[in-house]
């Protein structure tokens, strides 16, 4: 059986160059504001993960299936349609925080927002801290 090759890895890409490549001036402004908020809240410098995710910190995971890899503790991506926010999957506390977050939709590991003004920045900080704490507890080497 072929070994699974992780698609999203930390790269040496420039976070600023990536943000500058975002078409929408409003999304670009939100991306700079998110970069500042994530860096200040997480204590980690933003790094590119793959071509389009800005991640903060990292952890190594290993599933019972044997699949393992590295991922950012938290992150975001200013995509064309919506801004994707990446938090720890499987954290039940996340749902409680999201109930106070503001206008958003959710996927398996992502929370999607149209713009930063739609959500409560203080709750976003809580989501970042909660996600990091959850991952560091469940993956102690993080």
Secondary structure, DSSP 8 states (H G I E B T S, - for coil): ------S--B----HHHHHHT-S-HHHHHHHHHHHHHHHHHH-S-EEEETTTEEEES-EEEE-TTS-EEEE-SEEEEE-SSSEEEE--TT-THHHHHHTTTBS-EE-SSEEEES-GGGB-HHHHHHHHHHHHHHHHHHSTT-
